[in-house]
Amino acid sequence: MGKKLDRRGAAKAVAAVGGLFALGGAASAAGGQPAAAAAGWAGEWFHGGKVDQPCAIFQHGRVLLLVNERGDLASAVLTAEDKVSVQQGWEQGYTGAIGDRGKTIVWKDGAEWKRR
């Protein structure tokens, strides 16, 4: 993909990848983590809690597809039940931690994604 995706293109790409995840069926997380323990990441998020800045996470076991408020895509893996590390797409090694009972993700640079 040489050119940058617009929001609609990013949404289509996310839908396609989400469909692939769904076709793969439920997978348990590797490393002895039960799938239910790692399941709290998937869904709609909002950058800074702002409804006009939606983000999304699609999850299959320990593998995550992240979409930020600008529609930029990244792949990541869970490094612990409550921590994620970007492997490709944004800044490699960019990390985040989920907290507040699964309602907030705090990223390494201090940015926050929140659920509604």
C-alpha positions in Angstrom: 0.0 0.0 0.0 1.9 2.9 -1.3 -0.6 5.7 -0.6 -2.1 6.6 2.7 -5.6 5.3 3.3 -8.4 7.8 3.8 -10.9 7.1 6.6 -13.3 5.3 4.4 -10.5 3.1 3.0 -9.3 2.4 6.5 -12.8 1.4 7.6 -13.0 -1.0 4.7 -9.6 -2.5 5.5 -10.6 -2.9 9.1 -13.9 -4.6 8.1 -12.0 -7.0 5.8 -9.5 -7.9 8.5 -12.3 -8.2 11.1 -14.0 -10.6 8.8 -10.9 -12.7 8.6 -10.7 -12.8 12.3 -14.3 -13.9 12.5 -13.7 -16.7 10.0 -10.8 -17.9 12.0 -13.0 -18.7 15.0 -12.2 -18.2 18.6 -8.6 -18.7 19.5 -7.2 -18.9 23.0 -4.4 -16.7 23.9 -0.9 -18.2 23.9 1.4 -18.5 26.8 -1.2 -19.9 29.2 -3.5 -16.9 29.2 -7.1 -17.8 28.8 -8.8 -16.1 25.8 -11.4 -14.5 28.2 -8.6 -12.7 30.1 -7.3 -11.1 26.9 -10.7 -10.3 25.4 -11.1 -6.8 27.0 -9.2 -4.9 24.3 -11.6 -5.4 21.3 -14.1 -2.8 20.4 -14.7 0.9 19.8 -12.6 3.5 21.7 -12.4 7.3 21.6 -9.1 9.2 21.6 -9.2 11.4 24.7 -12.7 10.3 25.3 -13.9 12.5 22.4 -16.8 11.0 20.5 -15.7 12.8 17.3 -12.3 10.9 17.5 -13.2 7.2 17.3 -10.6 4.5 17.3 -11.0 0.7 17.2 -9.3 -2.5 18.2 -9.9 -5.9 16.6 -8.6 -8.9 18.4 -7.8 -12.6 17.7 -6.1 -14.2 20.7 -3.0 -12.2 21.4 -2.9 -10.4 18.0 -4.5 -7.0 17.7 -5.3 -4.7 14.8 -5.4 -1.1 16.0 -7.0 1.9 14.2 -6.3 5.3 15.6 -8.4 8.5 15.4 -6.7 9.4 12.0 -7.5 6.0 10.5 -3.8 4.8 10.7 -3.5 1.0 11.1 -1.1 -0.9 13.3 -0.6 -4.5 14.3 0.2 -5.3 17.9 0.5 -8.2 20.3 -0.4 -8.6 24.0 2.7 -8.8 26.1 0.7 -9.3 29.3 -3.0 -9.4 30.0 -3.1 -5.6 30.5 -0.2 -4.5 28.1 0.1 -4.3 24.3 3.1 -3.6 22.1 2.9 -2.4 18.5 4.9 -4.6 16.0 4.1 -2.9 12.7 2.4 0.2 11.4 2.8 3.1 13.9 6.0 3.3 15.9 7.5 -0.2 16.5 7.6 -0.8 20.3 4.9 1.8 21.0 3.1 0.4 24.1 -0.1 0.8 25.9 -1.7 -0.5 29.1 -5.4 -1.0 29.8 -6.8 0.0 33.1 -9.7 1.6 34.9 -11.5 -1.8 34.7 -11.1 -2.1 30.9 -12.3 1.4 30.2 -9.1 3.3 29.5 -5.9 2.6 27.5 -2.9 4.8 28.4 -0.3 4.9 25.6 3.4 5.4 26.1 3.3 9.0 25.1 0.5 9.8 27.6 -2.4 9.7 25.0 -5.6 8.0 26.3 -8.3 6.0 24.6 -11.5 5.6 26.5 -14.7 3.6 26.1 -18.2 5.1 26.4 
